[in-house]
Amino acid sequence: MSADAPRTIRMHPNDNVAIVVNDGGLAAGTRLADGLILREHVPQGHKVALADLLEGDAVVRYDVAIGYALAPIPAGSWIAETLLAMPAARGLDALPVSTRVGAAPAPLAGFTFEGYRNADGSVGTRNILAITTTVQCVAGVVEHAVRRIKAELLPQYPNVDDVVALEHSYGCGVAIDAPGAEIPIRTVRNLALNPNFGGQPMVVSLGCEKLQPARLFPKGLIPILGDAGPAHVCLQDAGHAGFQSMIDAIMGIAADKLKVLNARRRESCPASELVVGVQCGGSDAFSGVTANPAVGFATDLLVRAGAAVMFSETTEVRDGIAQLTARAATPAVAEAMIREMAWYDDYLQRGGVDRSANTTPGNKKGGLSNIVEKAMGSIVKSGTAPIAGVLAPGEKLRQKGLVYAATPASDFICGTLQMAAGMNLHVFTTGRGTPYGLAAVPVIKVATRSELAARWHDLMDVNAGRIATGEATIEETGWELFRLLLDVASGRKTWAEQWRLHNALVLFNPAPVT
């Protein structure tokens, strides 16, 4: 098929729609390969009706009813999102449990990367000094100190990759003992324990905040008084005479920590030591066709290699809950997934919204009609492996295999929670395009379309759009991503790292603010 020939993709033989592949879409009067003639212009990524649909008929993509026609839709028509009524959410009872757990695939041995081994058994892909905080009040001081540390100290320690402030908006003015308050507290705690920080984080507090250091880091959890000396600076301590005194104290501890981190060296580690978070943002109709299936293939490779992989975004998998519980390794895992979905259903209801609030204007412009269609494409990032465990928001991961880490779908909150869980490598797919990045964890960006990959050539790390045009297969792109993961884990910089594109960490706090 020539590059400019009309091309559409039908995901399943039972589907009564296909999406348009061609850049710029297809004009009215275009004859498709099966002889169907388009009645109107259909934009790229949008759906064309393959058969006449009556009012109330199901519109089927991925062999799933993604909506119901609000009016008759003749074959060859563009099915815009305004023509569809969204299905009701699947109930959380009578779900299939562990019915699609097949035999374990053959282990994938022999793959390694060069990482930093930590005393707690984890492995980092970067060697970073982290400065965490107990409250947002100290953010300005810490930001100033980090600039000084990078300019004056970091050049003396060439084996340290960076200095990162774990700034957040929590710590005071909050109902700190309310239900739900444990989520942001354990998130801040576990962020500081990320493998890329080498067990050497610093803590800066104000003194009067609700979230005191002793509550954030219970005794013995983190070496506030470790081999590198005291790791805690309290700005309200009587010993600080002015701003410069605070900066000097932070820089003094930073120098001691940098010496410890600088002595570390990369060493060969099996791929089983990777902890990968997968996520999508700025999704389009190609996400479930190209990038996410390729990520799903790489996810299966990682699981076979013994690694841990987290997929997340509760509202973006809620409509596929039956698919997920069927893949649960045990009934207990299925029950945990259902519990997290039910909690989030209640959380949205309290806020006066439902799952339809997820889909963005950009998603719809990219061809995704609603959250049901979006969810079907999002789930495929998880591959086909059994789901071995479930994490509540902010919890730390302590197992291998495929894990559902419950998070909101917000890119920044999801990334923050996966980082708190312990990920040392991040995969992010996008169809509309986003410069998303994290300061502490390398982010590999996968484009769903070749046009985006070409236009954002110095922001996208992998072009999965070649799958849609037939230039590459899902398997080939999945292997490409898997090998890139090992290279990046060994120190190769992603585009986001090269440009130092770092989004702020955003906590999930469902508790009241006082």
Stockholm file with secondary structure:
# STOCKHOLM 1.0

chainA/1-514         MSADAPRTIRMHPNDNVAIVVNDGGLAAGTRLADGLILREHVPQGHKVALADLLEGDAVVRYDVAIGYALAPIPAGSWIAETLLAMPAARGLDALPVSTRVGAAPAPLAGFTFEGYRNADGSVGTRNILAITTTVQCVAGVVEHAVRRIKAELLPQYPNVDDVVALEHSYGCGVAIDAPGAEIPIRTVRNLALNPNFGGQPMVVSLGCEKLQPARLFPKGLIPILGDAGPAHVCLQDAGHAGFQSMIDAIMGIAADKLKVLNARRRESCPASELVVGVQCGGSDAFSGVTANPAVGFATDLLVRAGAAVMFSETTEVRDGIAQLTARAATPAVAEAMIREMAWYDDYLQRGGVDRSANTTPGNKKGGLSNIVEKAMGSIVKSGTAPIAGVLAPGEKLRQKGLVYAATPASDFICGTLQMAAGMNLHVFTTGRGTPYGLAAVPVIKVATRSELAARWHDLMDVNAGRIATGEATIEETGWELFRLLLDVASGRKTWAEQWRLHNALVLFNPAPVT
#=GR chainA/1-514 SS CCTTSCCEECSSTTCSEEEECSTTCBCTTCBCTTSCBCSSCBCTTCEEESSCBCTTCEEEETTEEEEEESSCBCTTCEECGGGEECCCCCCSSSCCCSCSCCCCCCCCCSCEEEEEECTTSCEESSCEEEEEESSGGGHHHHHHHHHHIIIIIGGGCTTCCEEEEECCSCSSSBCTTSTTTHHHHHHHHHHTTCGGGTTCCEEEECSSCSSCHHHHSCTTSSCTEETTEECEEETTSTTCCSHHHHHHHHHHHHHHHHHHHHTCCCEEEEGGGCEEEEEECSCCTTTTTTHHHHHHHHHHHHHHTTCEEEECCGGGTGGGHHHHHHTBSSHHHHHHHHHHHHHHHHHHHHTTCCGGGSCCHHHHHTTCCSHHHHHHHHHGGGCSSCEEEEECTTCCCCCCEEEEECCCSCHHHHHHHHHHHTCSEEEEEESSCCCCCCSSSCEEEEESSHHHHHHTTTTCSEEGGGGTTTSSCHHHHHHHHHHHHHHHHTTCCCHHHHTTCCCCCCCCCCSCBC
#=GC SS_cons         CCTTSCCEECSSTTCSEEEECSTTCBCTTCBCTTSCBCSSCBCTTCEEESSCBCTTCEEEETTEEEEEESSCBCTTCEECGGGEECCCCCCSSSCCCSCSCCCCCCCCCSCEEEEEECTTSCEESSCEEEEEESSGGGHHHHHHHHHHIIIIIGGGCTTCCEEEEECCSCSSSBCTTSTTTHHHHHHHHHHTTCGGGTTCCEEEECSSCSSCHHHHSCTTSSCTEETTEECEEETTSTTCCSHHHHHHHHHHHHHHHHHHHHTCCCEEEEGGGCEEEEEECSCCTTTTTTHHHHHHHHHHHHHHTTCEEEECCGGGTGGGHHHHHHTBSSHHHHHHHHHHHHHHHHHHHHTTCCGGGSCCHHHHHTTCCSHHHHHHHHHGGGCSSCEEEEECTTCCCCCCEEEEECCCSCHHHHHHHHHHHTCSEEEEEESSCCCCCCSSSCEEEEESSHHHHHHTTTTCSEEGGGGTTTSSCHHHHHHHHHHHHHHHHTTCCCHHHHTTCCCCCCCCCCSCBC
//
